[in-house]
Amino acid sequence: MLNEQATGKASRASLHGHWSSHMAFILAVTGSAVGLGNIWKFPYIAGQNGGGAFVLVYLICVVLIGMPVMMSEILIGRRGRRNPIATMALLGAEEGSTRHWRLVGLVGVLAGILILSYYSVIAGWTLAYVYKSITGVFAGATAAEVSAQFGGFVGDWRLVAVCHTLFMGLTIFVVARGVERGLEQAVKFMVPALLLLMLTLLGYSMNSGHFGEGLAFMFTPDFDKLTWDSVLAAMGQAFFSLSIGMGAIMAYGAYLPQETSITGATAAVVTADTVIAILAGLVIFPLVFANGLDPAEGPGLVFDTLPLAFGQMTGGAVFATLFFVLLSFAAWTSAIGLMEPAVAWMVEHFGRARAQAAVLVGILIWALGFATVLSFNVLADLTFYKGTIFANIDYLTSNFMLPLGAVFMTVFAAWVMCRNSTAEELGGAGTLYKLWRLLARFVAPLAILFIFLKAVGLLPDFSS
Ligand code: PHE
């Protein structure tokens, strides 16, 4: 029995096919990680939380919490080779604990659905900006004109709804086609192309005359501005940007060949994701200061700054179009990851055809998306707790559901799974393995809990 289990685990076949190669997996996970989170969300959240100190906390969270969590998530996924809910149930039983671990997968599936509901709306904005760029509306525009463009656009809920619908349609299309044919093709050229374009923009912002100011804003920590809520926002952003804590990476891990190094893949993905986020900040903040804009303006930040730069460049319309096309692509490959756990679960649990599951889940997400579509116009004044409905969905998912999922995944991998299982997945019990185990057993879960409890005011203030 034991023997059978042991061989069964190593050779367990995935129900959804495999990545064609090691590189395809890295590309797909990078495709999931790199998205609106890096280019749209990171700069605006960093701006809202005062810059430097936030960025520092973000980077610390990425390394000390994000990396061990991502490794845990991939190794769980590869060992289970099912959708996140079934994987957690299966491994829970296999490792001598309980099948109730499936609840972790369930929370993840829900988080993915909720995140995609707003993610698709913002991705719809980028689609609209592709169109705007092609028509050349940004040529020579002033800061006021560019932000009037943005305000006018998001203020028209019908237009936003059309773009959201288009984006969800595209996402459903790829997910319906399945992992092999759909995902691999989409991610192969997008990340390098995006990187190149960001570097071009960087060249522009370096010449904006305010590069030093942008640099100082991002890298001079002012700890007086840092509240526990900002620390939580930094941690939540790390999870969001790395796509961890909700099962997307676990679902991708399920298709990973046994011989691929999880540590190596994690390092590559985390590096790419972080470089692109920092680059986005380095491009955007100098433009903010050069044009007298407010770094804390919120979700419109990217749409109010980058078109200004494009508007002043020679060939700007071409660059702008290319940029928003690439950003839409990046959002697309992330959206696929957000949907994958729910779809894989429906396929396995209810025996649905993949296409049918994708359409059903997609329609649900599309409908939920209207809460966000309307948060910027008709329902903009409907605010409670953290702000608009959109702000609350974002807070609930990034700052609560993802950290919660991450705690349970790391605790599961590092405490519940036996040493042999994890060492087998991570390629032996060497120094890196020990480091992972230390971070995953103690540092990551305790830090996540501590930050969360501090931010919601459940821990006393030791300093006073
Ligand atoms: N990481 C993606 C981004 O930065 C968003 C995402 C979150 C994707 C969670 C999948 C899972 O845009």
Residues whose N, C-alpha, C, O or C-beta is under 5 A from the ligand:
A	BS01	LIG	S32 A33 V34 G35 L36 G37 N38 F240 S241 L242 S243 I244 A248 S334 G337 L338
